[in-house]
Amino acid sequence: MCAVPARSAPLAAHPEAALVLLPPSAEMAAAGRLRRRLQLAVPRCWDCSPRRWGSGVSAAGRVRAAFLRFFQERHGHRCLPSAPVRPRGDPRLLFVNAGMNQFKPIFLGTVHPRSKLAQYKRVVNSQKCVRAGGKHNDLEDVGRDTYHHTFFEMLGNWSFGDYFKEEACSMAWELLTEVYEIPKDRLYVTYFGGDSSLGLNADEECRDIWLCLGVPASHVLPFPLKDNFWEMGDTGPCGPCTEIHYDHVGGGRNAAALVNQGSPDVVEIWNLVFMQYSREVEGNLLPLPQHHVDTGMGLERLVTVLQNKRSNYDTDLFTPILDAIHKGCGGPRYEGLVGEADIGAVNMAYRVVADHVRTLCVCITDGIYPGLSGAELVLRRILRRAVRFCSEVLHAPPGLLASLVPTVVDVLGDAYPELRKNMDQIADIINENEAAFLSSLERGRRIIERTVQQMEPCTDFPAEVAWSLYGNLGFPLDLIDLMLEEKGMRLDSAAFNELALEDAKRKAHGLQAGQLEGADVHLDVHSLAQLQSNNVPVTDDSPKYAYTLGQHGQYEFSPCQATILMLYRDQSLQEEVGAGQHCGIILDRTNFYAEQGGQASDRGYLMRLGQQDMLFPVESVHLCGGYVIHEVTAVETLRAGDQVQLFVDEAQRLACMTNHTATHLLSFALRHVLGDKTEQRGSHVTAERLRFDFNTKGPVTVEQLQQVEQVVQEVIKRNEVVHMAEVPLTLARRVQGLRTVDEEYPDPVRIVSLGVPVESVLIHDSEAAMHTSVELCCGTHLLQTGAMEDLAIISERQLAKGISRVIAVTGGQAKQAREVGQCLAMEVDSVSIRMKQGSTSIPEVQNLSKEVGQLTKAAEKAQSLLAKHCNQPVIVDTVPVDSPSILMKVVNQLCDKSPGTSVLLLSPQASGEVFCACQVSKNCLPMFSAADWATAVCMQMEGKAGGSCVVAKGSGNAKGMQGALTTALEFAHSKL
């Protein structure tokens, strides 16, 4: 029988309302009324059916376009472009693996109320997705069948607190059966059948909607939690889902028994998720303050259905690429064979190469390059797996993979135009990585040969060697298996899996540790909803920009008075927290900068009005849904309503401002020297240093880095005014030469322009921004560039092919860096002179070469320590060196560049010994003796030391090193 809501309001408005059973005649009448009501808003003149596209089967591009147009034009959705496959602000994800990833801040309630994201109600898009590595990993399955992919397109429509189940199901059914004209008798829908352990009833509301849309009861099927309840993760928004499945066979049969059974004949094509709960840390479910709809349909599967194929690889999303592979390798054509029928795995190779080259093109375009960790490592494995099938199975000449790039761009370029801009770069990166892997293949073969020769016959190949090939040389696992099979051997799979599990646990532990840090002061979705429902205003953080230049050029930061609106502790909002408790403070206004846009948060303290002797240190500051959370440990009871004064750490803030403005200048200088196509890939600004990642075609030379420094220094000398103003986002985006990064900007947005007033860059057709640095940025900046004094690049390296990272310091640290560099140059000159004297002793030449390397590393470590311990009276740290003399050189360099600092360094050795060297500032004599310092530290390591009151050295045992570091600090602090 058909159950329909006993009310006239939409189902979405009252999902908790009771359902009543109607007699058959009433049931039919109610179903008709519901269908008519669902169709009232549908303009009959609108049509995007395949018949409009001319004769023949519809092309994949038209299928994609029809989906977007249907929701945009017929149902009022905003059509958004695909987000890049590099995740934005989510370190837990290697790749964007679903359409909903970019909307997580909405689901979690953390979206800034001024951002464009917060304005969305109905959205539709086609999202580029990669599932390889991590939780969703299809890599090893690709090629073995005809439907797994590493890259795929996810068609999706979303409702954020707007429509819910009734409308979502109706739209989906209308699109599939009326627009795409899929036969209704081939479609089956599933719904959540309930879970007694969680106290969840079956989603009968969803079932009844499908029945009232005319789906036969035999095609509406309940399934348990694992099939029809979707969760974002271990915690967070979740809810029941309904899936639409398609029967490829048809013919009037009932295929209900094959749904969700892994049959290739009956496949899921669309999943509609109804987010109505939040799973808490304890595992219980709470209703979400707002209900959302998140749907996802794989374009590849949909096109397979509409083009009447049984394999995704037989559609026009893949056939042009498969044809190009055949043309490039000259072997037999692709026949779609799988399993034992696929002699020599030739068809599997076609599928692997076609899939993987799509993934490579999309990832490289979006800034993920083959590398050695994270997503970059996964992409390297994808590339190497493709190269292995090209060379080993298809016997294609080198370069086949890169030759497929234009074909991929022809297939996907209309939907994702960014691919067309990067064709040459994609091909270059693929070719270079292919050449490196073909070289590794030879090394790997030799390793396997040598290992096999040393083994007893009929034994398993050692897992440690296989793991090394897999992890260090990037060997695909199936290639290792194949090579061993050729030699009549097999891998010790159990031991290999054990190593893989240990590695995964190690990485997961590190990730969890990072996630736990500060997690207790990040507002959860329910607390955010409670703040909003109680009309608690978001924090006014405009006072963070309230600073001026004084008469003598010094920066003056105004204190800020505020009221505590709420406290947050243990995932709940509280009116009061006691002494010693760690909590987050929500104020009505603040002058503290919350970490965002790559700039570290402010530190400082707050005081209650009238209580000047009690300081509450602010440890860090976070932004969540427009609320600024000040992380503190209460020294005594704090209450909502308390009046407080806030004081930022002015030295730390000014250093961050200096380095942030320097980052903008560095970006401009890199484009000026390396070309306009140089784009920022990431940055991080702290008080100590700045880091800047950017794309580059090749290695950056020392000469180019020197030119970059010169460009920056010229702007510093001119003491340019830094202009800042808030303008509407649409107006800001029209600025020619504007530099943005891939992140969500608020509206209005802040423009930072060096040397040119914001009003000038906003003038229509103005090219003023082309000749200076103009960026959208919420960070805090200098008011004039002269305060930067200097900038020195202390490090440059390639993170991956085509991505470089520079680290730079400013002001006094830049001066110190140059002096350290000059000292190193003198040391190198000395070594060079000794080498030119013509010693014929090979050991002596080897020692000189080794000394050059150690000197270089020592200077780098010295500079790094200077940046890390800026202006500290004591430096205690570790440094890797091979001899006590080099260790002492590092200590000497540090003390030379920072005369008021006392330094003690330890260097652990492979033998278990630890070298110790120290030097005491002359300012600290005679109270502080280097000999006494070294002796106390080395005794902690069961060793000994000696020296003078100024310098000393010694050694000890590595087992006591951690205690020795503690002793070193305690001893120094007791003498200062």
SEKELUM-568138 format. One line per 8 residues: number of its first residue (from 1); their letters; for each residue x, y, z of C-alpha. Coordinates in steps of 0.25 Angstrom, whole numbers, plus 5000, padded with zeros to 4 digits. Example, Ala and Ser with C-alpha at 12.3 -4.5 7.8 and 13.67 -1.06 7.14 Angstrom:
2
1> as> 5049:4982:5031; 5055:4996:5029
END
This chain:
976
1> mcavpars> 5000:5000:5000; 5005:5014:4997; 5007:5023:5010; 5007:5038:5008; 5008:5049:5018; 4995:5053:5024; 4998:5068:5022; 4998:5078:5011
9> aplaahpe> 5012:5083:5015; 5024:5078:5008; 5030:5065:5014; 5043:5073:5016; 5037:5083:5025; 5033:5073:5036; 5041:5060:5034; 5037:5055:5048
17> aalvllpp> 5022:5055:5045; 5014:5042:5045; 5010:5035:5033; 4997:5028:5031; 4993:5017:5023; 4982:5019:5013; 4972:5009:5006; 4976:5006:4991
25> saemaaag> 4966:5015:4985; 4970:5027:4994; 4985:5023:4992; 4984:5024:4976; 4977:5038:4978; 4987:5043:4988; 4998:5038:4979; 4992:5045:4967
33> rlrrrlql> 4991:5058:4975; 5006:5057:4980; 5011:5055:4965; 5003:5067:4961; 5008:5075:4972; 5022:5071:4969; 5020:5075:4955; 5014:5089:4957
41> avprcwdc> 5027:5096:4956; 5032:5089:4944; 5031:5097:4931; 5027:5088:4920; 5034:5096:4910; 5047:5092:4915; 5054:5080:4908; 5068:5074:4908
49> sprrwgsg> 5064:5060:4904; 5074:5053:4895; 5065:5054:4883; 5069:5069:4883; 5083:5065:4880; 5081:5059:4866; 5082:5045:4861; 5090:5035:4868
57> vsaagrvr> 5094:5033:4882; 5096:5045:4891; 5111:5049:4894; 5116:5049:4908; 5118:5064:4907; 5103:5066:4904; 5100:5056:4916; 5108:5065:4925
65> aaflrffq> 5102:5078:4920; 5088:5073:4921; 5090:5069:4936; 5095:5083:4939; 5084:5090:4931; 5073:5082:4937; 5076:5086:4951; 5081:5100:4947
73> erhghrcl> 5069:5105:4938; 5058:5096:4943; 5060:5095:4958; 5068:5108:4961; 5081:5103:4965; 5094:5111:4964; 5104:5104:4954; 5118:5104:4960
81> psapvrpr> 5131:5100:4954; 5138:5087:4959; 5148:5089:4970; 5162:5085:4968; 5165:5071:4972; 5175:5076:4982; 5167:5077:4995; 5165:5091:5000
89> gdprllfv> 5168:5092:5015; 5166:5077:5018; 5179:5070:5022; 5172:5057:5024; 5169:5055:5009; 5179:5052:4998; 5170:5056:4987; 5156:5061:4985
97> nagmnqfk> 5148:5048:4984; 5134:5053:4984; 5126:5065:4980; 5123:5069:4994; 5137:5071:4998; 5137:5086:4995; 5124:5088:5003; 5129:5082:5016
105> piflgtvh> 5129:5095:5023; 5114:5096:5020; 5111:5083:5026; 5120:5085:5038; 5114:5099:5040; 5128:5105:5040; 5126:5113:5027; 5129:5128:5029
113> prsklaqy> 5116:5136:5028; 5122:5146:5019; 5127:5136:5009; 5120:5133:4996; 5119:5118:5001; 5110:5123:5012; 5100:5128:5002; 5098:5115:4994
121> krvvnsqk> 5084:5109:4996; 5083:5100:4983; 5096:5096:4975; 5099:5087:4964; 5113:5083:4957; 5121:5073:4951; 5133:5070:4960; 5146:5064:4957
129> cvraggkh> 5149:5053:4966; 5161:5043:4969; 5160:5031:4977; 5174:5025:4979; 5181:5024:4993; 5174:5026:5006; 5160:5021:5010; 5155:5021:4996
137> ndledvgr> 5166:5013:4987; 5162:5007:4974; 5176:5007:4968; 5179:4992:4968; 5165:4989:4963; 5167:4998:4951; 5168:4990:4938; 5164:4977:4944
145> dtyhhtff> 5149:4980:4941; 5142:4990:4932; 5137:4999:4942; 5147:5003:4953; 5154:5017:4951; 5164:5025:4958; 5159:5038:4952; 5144:5040:4950
153> emlgnwsf> 5134:5051:4949; 5123:5052:4959; 5110:5059:4955; 5103:5065:4967; 5092:5074:4973; 5092:5079:4987; 5082:5086:4996; 5087:5093:5008
161> gdyfkeea> 5075:5095:5017; 5066:5097:5005; 5058:5085:4999; 5059:5071:5005; 5055:5056:5002; 5042:5059:4994; 5048:5069:4984; 5061:5062:4983
169> csmawell> 5055:5048:4979; 5045:5055:4970; 5056:5063:4962; 5064:5050:4961; 5053:5042:4955; 5049:5053:4946; 5063:5054:4940; 5065:5040:4938
177> tevyeipk> 5052:5036:4933; 5047:5048:4925; 5060:5055:4921; 5069:5043:4919; 5057:5034:4916; 5063:5022:4923; 5052:5011:4924; 5045:5012:4937
185> drlyvtyf> 5045:4997:4938; 5060:4996:4938; 5061:5005:4950; 5061:5000:4965; 5062:5009:4977; 5067:5005:4991; 5065:5012:5004; 5070:5011:5018
193> ggdsslgl> 5063:4999:5026; 5066:5004:5040; 5076:4999:5051; 5071:4995:5064; 5085:4996:5071; 5085:5011:5068; 5070:5013:5071; 5068:5017:5056
201> nadeecrd> 5055:5013:5049; 5053:5010:5035; 5053:5022:5025; 5038:5019:5022; 5037:5034:5018; 5047:5032:5006; 5040:5018:5003; 5026:5025:5002
209> iwlclgvp> 5032:5036:4993; 5037:5026:4983; 5024:5019:4983; 5016:5031:4981; 5025:5035:4969; 5020:5022:4962; 5032:5013:4965; 5026:4999:4967
217> ashvlpfp> 5027:4993:4981; 5035:4981:4976; 5046:4991:4971; 5046:4999:4985; 5056:4991:4994; 5061:4993:5008; 5075:4991:5012; 5083:4992:5025
225> lkdnfwem> 5093:5002:5030; 5105:4998:5022; 5098:5000:5009; 5088:5011:5011; 5094:5020:5022; 5104:5030:5018; 5115:5036:5028; 5125:5047:5025
233> gdtgpcgp> 5135:5040:5035; 5136:5034:5049; 5129:5047:5054; 5121:5058:5047; 5109:5060:5038; 5102:5047:5033; 5089:5041:5029; 5081:5031:5022
241> cteihydh> 5082:5030:5007; 5074:5025:4995; 5081:5019:4983; 5076:5017:4969; 5081:5004:4962; 5080:5001:4947; 5078:4987:4941; 5086:4986:4928
249> vgggrnaa> 5078:4973:4924; 5064:4977:4925; 5054:4970:4917; 5043:4970:4927; 5050:4962:4937; 5050:4965:4952; 5065:4968:4956; 5062:4972:4971
257> alvnqgsp> 5070:4960:4976; 5083:4965:4969; 5082:4979:4975; 5095:4982:4984; 5100:4968:4981; 5112:4972:4973; 5106:4968:4960; 5111:4975:4947
265> dvveiwnl> 5097:4974:4941; 5091:4982:4952; 5099:4995:4956; 5097:5007:4965; 5096:5020:4957; 5092:5030:4967; 5092:5032:4982; 5084:5042:4989
273> vfmqysre> 5088:5045:5003; 5079:5052:5013; 5088:5058:5024; 5080:5059:5036; 5088:5054:5047; 5102:5057:5053; 5110:5045:5059; 5117:5050:5072
281> vegnllpl> 5130:5045:5078; 5123:5035:5087; 5116:5029:5075; 5102:5034:5077; 5094:5041:5067; 5088:5055:5069; 5078:5062:5059; 5085:5073:5051
289> pqhhvdtg> 5080:5087:5052; 5078:5088:5037; 5075:5077:5027; 5084:5076:5015; 5083:5068:5002; 5096:5062:4995; 5095:5054:4983; 5105:5048:4974
297> mglerlvt> 5104:5041:4960; 5117:5036:4953; 5117:5041:4939; 5124:5029:4933; 5113:5020:4938; 5102:5029:4934; 5108:5030:4920; 5110:5015:4919
305> vlqnkrsn> 5095:5013:4922; 5090:5024:4912; 5100:5019:4901; 5095:5005:4903; 5108:4999:4906; 5113:4989:4917; 5126:4995:4919; 5130:5009:4923
313> ydtdlftp> 5142:5008:4914; 5133:5006:4902; 5127:5020:4903; 5132:5032:4896; 5139:5037:4909; 5150:5026:4906; 5149:5021:4892; 5157:5033:4886
321> ildaihkg> 5168:5030:4897; 5168:5015:4894; 5169:5018:4879; 5181:5027:4882; 5188:5016:4890; 5186:5006:4878; 5192:5016:4869; 5204:5019:4878
329> cggpryeg> 5207:5004:4881; 5204:4997:4868; 5199:4985:4875; 5186:4978:4875; 5173:4986:4876; 5165:4987:4889; 5154:4977:4890; 5149:4979:4904
337> lvgeadig> 5153:4965:4909; 5155:4962:4924; 5161:4951:4932; 5166:4938:4926; 5160:4942:4912; 5170:4954:4912; 5182:4947:4908; 5195:4954:4912
345> avnmayrv> 5187:4965:4919; 5187:4973:4907; 5173:4978:4909; 5175:4981:4924; 5187:4989:4920; 5179:4998:4910; 5169:5001:4922; 5180:5004:4932
353> vadhvrtl> 5187:5013:4922; 5174:5020:4918; 5169:5022:4932; 5183:5026:4938; 5186:5037:4927; 5173:5044:4930; 5177:5044:4945; 5191:5049:4942
361> cvcitdgi> 5185:5060:4933; 5175:5065:4943; 5184:5064:4955; 5196:5071:4949; 5187:5082:4944; 5182:5084:4958; 5196:5085:4964; 5198:5070:4969
369> ypglsgae> 5211:5065:4963; 5218:5052:4964; 5226:5052:4977; 5230:5045:4990; 5219:5047:5000; 5204:5048:5001; 5196:5050:4988; 5209:5053:4981
377> lvlrrilr> 5214:5039:4984; 5201:5032:4980; 5201:5040:4967; 5216:5035:4965; 5210:5021:4967; 5199:5023:4957; 5209:5028:4946; 5219:5017:4948
385> ravrfcse> 5208:5007:4948; 5203:5013:4934; 5218:5013:4929; 5220:4998:4933; 5208:4994:4925; 5212:5002:4913; 5226:4996:4913; 5224:4982:4919
393> vlhappgl> 5211:4978:4913; 5208:4987:4901; 5223:4988:4897; 5221:5003:4893; 5232:5012:4891; 5236:5022:4902; 5227:5034:4901; 5214:5028:4898
401> laslvptv> 5208:5032:4911; 5211:5047:4909; 5206:5046:4894; 5192:5043:4899; 5191:5056:4906; 5185:5064:4894; 5174:5053:4893; 5170:5054:4908
409> vdvlgday> 5169:5069:4906; 5160:5067:4894; 5151:5058:4902; 5151:5066:4915; 5155:5080:4911; 5141:5086:4909; 5137:5083:4923; 5150:5086:4929
417> pelrknmd> 5157:5097:4921; 5168:5098:4931; 5174:5085:4924; 5176:5093:4911; 5185:5103:4918; 5195:5092:4923; 5196:5082:4912; 5211:5084:4910
425> qiadiine> 5214:5084:4924; 5206:5071:4926; 5214:5064:4915; 5228:5069:4920; 5225:5064:4934; 5220:5051:4929; 5232:5049:4920; 5242:5053:4931
433> neaaflss> 5236:5043:4941; 5235:5032:4931; 5250:5033:4928; 5253:5033:4943; 5244:5020:4945; 5250:5013:4933; 5263:5015:4940; 5258:5010:4953
441> lergrrii> 5252:4997:4946; 5266:4993:4942; 5271:4995:4956; 5259:4988:4962; 5262:4976:4953; 5276:4975:4957; 5272:4976:4972; 5262:4964:4970
449> ertvqqme> 5272:4956:4962; 5283:4958:4973; 5273:4955:4984; 5268:4942:4977; 5282:4937:4975; 5285:4938:4990; 5273:4931:4994; 5270:4916:4996
457> pctdfpae> 5261:4910:4986; 5246:4909:4988; 5245:4920:4998; 5237:4932:4998; 5243:4945:4994; 5246:4954:5006; 5236:4964:5009; 5246:4974:5013
465> vawslygn> 5253:4975:4999; 5239:4976:4993; 5235:4987:5002; 5247:4995:4999; 5245:4993:4984; 5230:4998:4986; 5233:5009:4995; 5247:5014:4991
473> lgfpldli> 5247:5011:4976; 5232:5013:4974; 5230:4999:4968; 5216:4995:4966; 5212:4983:4974; 5207:4975:4962; 5220:4977:4955; 5228:4971:4967
481> dlmleekg> 5218:4959:4966; 5220:4958:4951; 5235:4958:4952; 5235:4948:4963; 5225:4939:4956; 5234:4939:4944; 5245:4933:4953; 5236:4923:4959
489> mrldsaaf> 5235:4930:4972; 5225:4937:4981; 5225:4948:4990; 5223:4946:5005; 5210:4953:5005; 5206:4952:5019; 5219:4958:5023; 5218:4969:5013
497> nelaleda> 5204:4973:5018; 5209:4973:5032; 5219:4984:5027; 5209:4991:5020; 5200:4991:5032; 5211:4996:5041; 5213:5008:5031; 5199:5011:5031
505> krkahglq> 5198:5011:5046; 5210:5020:5047; 5204:5030:5037; 5190:5029:5044; 5196:5032:5058; 5204:5044:5052; 5191:5049:5046; 5183:5047:5058
513> agqlegad> 5193:5054:5067; 5192:5066:5058; 5177:5066:5058; 5176:5065:5073; 5184:5078:5075; 5175:5089:5078; 5163:5080:5074; 5155:5083:5087
521> vhldvhsl> 5154:5098:5084; 5148:5096:5070; 5133:5098:5070; 5125:5086:5067; 5113:5087:5058; 5103:5087:5069; 5110:5098:5077; 5110:5107:5065
529> aqlqsnnv> 5095:5104:5062; 5093:5108:5077; 5100:5121:5076; 5093:5125:5063; 5079:5121:5069; 5082:5129:5081; 5086:5141:5072; 5100:5142:5078
537> pvtddspk> 5107:5151:5068; 5119:5147:5060; 5132:5153:5065; 5136:5167:5060; 5150:5165:5057; 5152:5178:5050; 5161:5183:5062; 5172:5174:5057
545> yaytlgqh> 5175:5184:5046; 5175:5196:5056; 5190:5200:5056; 5197:5212:5052; 5211:5218:5050; 5216:5227:5061; 5224:5240:5060; 5237:5232:5060
553> gqyefspc> 5233:5221:5051; 5229:5211:5061; 5216:5203:5060; 5206:5206:5071; 5195:5195:5073; 5183:5199:5080; 5177:5190:5092; 5163:5185:5090
561> qatilmly> 5152:5184:5100; 5142:5173:5099; 5132:5165:5106; 5132:5150:5108; 5119:5145:5100; 5122:5130:5103; 5132:5119:5107; 5134:5106:5100
569> rdqslqee> 5140:5094:5107; 5138:5079:5104; 5130:5081:5092; 5119:5089:5099; 5116:5104:5101; 5118:5108:5115; 5115:5121:5123; 5126:5118:5133
577> vgagqhcg> 5140:5111:5134; 5148:5109:5146; 5163:5111:5149; 5172:5102:5142; 5162:5098:5131; 5166:5099:5116; 5155:5106:5108; 5152:5114:5096
585> iildrtnf> 5147:5129:5099; 5137:5135:5089; 5137:5150:5090; 5128:5161:5083; 5140:5167:5077; 5155:5165:5077; 5168:5170:5071; 5175:5157:5071
593> yaeqggqa> 5178:5151:5057; 5172:5136:5055; 5180:5127:5047; 5176:5127:5033; 5181:5130:5019; 5195:5124:5022; 5198:5134:5034; 5200:5129:5048
601> sdrgylmr> 5191:5133:5059; 5194:5144:5069; 5199:5142:5083; 5197:5151:5095; 5188:5152:5107; 5175:5157:5112; 5172:5164:5126; 5159:5166:5133
609> lgqqdmlf> 5155:5180:5134; 5159:5185:5148; 5168:5173:5151; 5181:5177:5145; 5190:5167:5153; 5183:5155:5146; 5187:5151:5132; 5181:5141:5123
617> pvesvhlc> 5191:5136:5112; 5185:5134:5099; 5191:5122:5093; 5185:5122:5079; 5173:5127:5072; 5164:5120:5062; 5152:5125:5053; 5140:5116:5052
625> ggyvihev> 5127:5120:5045; 5130:5135:5048; 5133:5133:5062; 5148:5136:5067; 5152:5125:5078; 5163:5130:5087; 5170:5118:5093; 5174:5120:5108
633> tavetlra> 5176:5112:5121; 5168:5120:5131; 5177:5124:5143; 5164:5127:5150; 5149:5126:5148; 5144:5132:5135; 5129:5135:5132; 5121:5140:5121
641> gdqvqlfv> 5118:5155:5122; 5132:5158:5128; 5139:5170:5122; 5153:5168:5117; 5164:5176:5110; 5172:5169:5100; 5187:5171:5097; 5194:5165:5085
649> deaqrlac> 5209:5161:5086; 5213:5173:5078; 5227:5167:5074; 5221:5154:5069; 5210:5162:5061; 5220:5172:5055; 5229:5160:5051; 5217:5153:5044
657> mtnhtath> 5213:5166:5037; 5227:5168:5032; 5228:5154:5027; 5214:5154:5021; 5217:5167:5013; 5230:5160:5009; 5222:5148:5004; 5214:5157:4994
665> llsfalrh> 5227:5164:4990; 5234:5151:4988; 5222:5146:4979; 5223:5158:4971; 5238:5157:4969; 5237:5143:4965; 5227:5146:4954; 5236:5158:4950
673> vlgdkteq> 5249:5149:4949; 5243:5135:4944; 5231:5140:4936; 5216:5143:4938; 5212:5128:4938; 5219:5126:4951; 5207:5123:4961; 5207:5122:4976
681> rgshvtae> 5204:5108:4981; 5204:5110:4995; 5210:5119:5006; 5212:5120:5021; 5216:5132:5030; 5221:5132:5044; 5229:5142:5052; 5242:5134:5049
689> rlrfdfnt> 5241:5132:5034; 5233:5131:5022; 5231:5119:5013; 5226:5121:4998; 5223:5109:4988; 5221:5112:4974; 5221:5105:4960; 5233:5106:4951
697> kgpvtveq> 5237:5099:4938; 5251:5095:4943; 5261:5097:4955; 5263:5111:4959; 5277:5116:4958; 5285:5124:4968; 5286:5135:4959; 5271:5136:4958
705> lqqveqvv> 5269:5135:4973; 5279:5147:4974; 5271:5155:4964; 5258:5152:4972; 5265:5157:4985; 5269:5170:4977; 5255:5173:4972; 5250:5171:4986
713> qevikrne> 5261:5180:4992; 5258:5191:4982; 5243:5192:4987; 5248:5192:5001; 5258:5203:4998; 5246:5211:4992; 5238:5210:5005; 5225:5208:4997
721> vvhmaevp> 5212:5210:5004; 5204:5197:5006; 5190:5201:5002; 5178:5192:5007; 5163:5194:5006; 5151:5185:5006; 5143:5184:4993; 5132:5175:4987
729> ltlarrvq> 5137:5162:4982; 5131:5164:4968; 5138:5177:4967; 5151:5172:4972; 5152:5160:4962; 5151:5170:4950; 5165:5175:4954; 5175:5172:4943
737> glrtvdee> 5187:5165:4948; 5180:5161:4961; 5187:5149:4968; 5178:5139:4976; 5180:5126:4982; 5170:5114:4982; 5162:5118:4995; 5149:5123:4998
745> ypdpvriv> 5149:5138:5000; 5139:5146:5008; 5130:5157:5002; 5134:5168:5003; 5148:5164:5001; 5161:5172:5005; 5171:5176:4994; 5185:5178:4998
753> slgvpves> 5193:5187:4987; 5208:5191:4989; 5211:5205:4984; 5198:5207:4976; 5185:5212:4983; 5173:5202:4983; 5165:5212:4976; 5175:5213:4964
761> vlihdsea> 5175:5198:4962; 5160:5197:4962; 5158:5207:4950; 5153:5200:4938; 5164:5195:4928; 5174:5200:4938; 5188:5192:4936; 5193:5198:4949
769> amhtsvel> 5192:5184:4956; 5201:5178:4945; 5213:5185:4950; 5213:5183:4965; 5207:5173:4975; 5192:5173:4976; 5185:5162:4984; 5173:5158:4991
777> ccgthllq> 5177:5156:5005; 5171:5156:5019; 5185:5156:5026; 5192:5167:5034; 5202:5175:5027; 5213:5186:5028; 5208:5200:5025; 5221:5203:5018
785> tgamedla> 5231:5193:5012; 5243:5200:5018; 5241:5194:5031; 5244:5180:5025; 5259:5185:5024; 5264:5173:5016; 5260:5159:5011; 5269:5147:5009
793> iiserqla> 5265:5134:5003; 5272:5124:5011; 5267:5111:5004; 5261:5107:4991; 5257:5092:4987; 5248:5085:4978; 5237:5078:4985; 5233:5071:4973
801> kgisrvia> 5235:5073:4958; 5230:5086:4955; 5228:5091:4969; 5239:5099:4976; 5239:5104:4991; 5247:5116:4996; 5249:5119:5010; 5253:5134:5014
809> vtggqakq> 5255:5142:5026; 5254:5158:5027; 5260:5169:5035; 5272:5165:5045; 5271:5151:5042; 5273:5154:5027; 5286:5161:5031; 5290:5149:5039
817> arevgqcl> 5287:5140:5028; 5296:5148:5019; 5308:5148:5029; 5306:5133:5031; 5307:5131:5016; 5319:5140:5015; 5326:5131:5026; 5323:5119:5018
825> amevdsvs> 5328:5124:5006; 5341:5127:5013; 5342:5113:5018; 5339:5107:5004; 5350:5117:4998; 5360:5111:5008; 5356:5097:5005; 5357:5100:4990
833> irmkqgst> 5371:5106:4992; 5376:5093:4999; 5370:5085:4987; 5377:5094:4977; 5390:5091:4984; 5390:5078:4977; 5390:5067:4988; 5391:5054:4981
841> sipevqnl> 5385:5047:4993; 5372:5041:4990; 5368:5040:5005; 5371:5054:5007; 5363:5059:4995; 5351:5050:5000; 5352:5057:5013; 5352:5071:5007
849> skevgqlt> 5340:5067:4999; 5333:5062:5012; 5337:5075:5019; 5331:5083:5009; 5318:5076:5010; 5319:5077:5025; 5322:5092:5025; 5310:5094:5016
857> kaaekaqs> 5300:5086:5025; 5306:5093:5037; 5304:5107:5032; 5289:5103:5028; 5287:5097:5041; 5293:5109:5048; 5284:5118:5040; 5272:5110:5043
865> llakhcnq> 5275:5110:5058; 5276:5125:5057; 5262:5126:5051; 5256:5116:5061; 5262:5122:5073; 5262:5137:5069; 5267:5147:5080; 5267:5136:5090
873> pvivdtvp> 5278:5137:5101; 5280:5121:5101; 5280:5112:5089; 5280:5097:5092; 5277:5087:5081; 5283:5075:5073; 5290:5076:5059; 5295:5064:5050
881> vdspsilm> 5310:5065:5048; 5321:5055:5047; 5332:5061:5056; 5333:5069:5069; 5341:5080:5061; 5329:5082:5051; 5320:5083:5063; 5328:5093:5070
889> kvvnqlcd> 5328:5101:5056; 5313:5102:5057; 5313:5106:5071; 5324:5117:5068; 5316:5122:5056; 5303:5123:5064; 5310:5131:5075; 5317:5140:5065
897> kspgtsvl> 5304:5144:5058; 5297:5145:5072; 5307:5151:5082; 5298:5151:5094; 5294:5136:5092; 5300:5124:5099; 5299:5111:5091; 5300:5096:5094
905> llspqasg> 5298:5086:5083; 5297:5071:5083; 5300:5062:5071; 5296:5047:5072; 5304:5037:5064; 5301:5024:5058; 5310:5017:5068; 5302:5022:5080
913> evfcacqv> 5311:5032:5084; 5307:5047:5085; 5316:5059:5083; 5314:5071:5091; 5319:5086:5089; 5316:5099:5095; 5320:5113:5096; 5316:5123:5107
921> sknclpmf> 5313:5138:5103; 5324:5147:5109; 5312:5155:5115; 5309:5144:5124; 5323:5142:5130; 5328:5139:5141; 5314:5133:5146; 5312:5124:5135
929> saadwata> 5324:5114:5131; 5324:5106:5118; 5332:5095:5124; 5323:5094:5136; 5311:5094:5126; 5317:5083:5117; 5321:5075:5129; 5307:5075:5135
937> vcmqmegk> 5301:5071:5122; 5311:5060:5118; 5310:5054:5132; 5295:5052:5129; 5299:5043:5118; 5309:5036:5126; 5321:5043:5119; 5331:5054:5121
945> aggscvva> 5334:5068:5116; 5345:5079:5118; 5349:5092:5113; 5349:5107:5117; 5339:5116:5123; 5336:5121:5109; 5336:5108:5101; 5335:5093:5104
953> kgsgnakg> 5332:5080:5098; 5330:5066:5102; 5323:5053:5099; 5313:5043:5105; 5303:5032:5102; 5291:5033:5094; 5282:5027:5104; 5283:5039:5113
961> mqgaltta> 5281:5050:5102; 5267:5054:5105; 5270:5056:5119; 5283:5063:5115; 5275:5073:5107; 5266:5076:5119; 5278:5078:5128; 5285:5087:5118
969> lefahskl> 5273:5097:5118; 5271:5096:5133; 5286:5098:5136; 5286:5110:5127; 5274:5117:5133; 5279:5115:5147; 5291:5123:5143; 5284:5134:5135
END
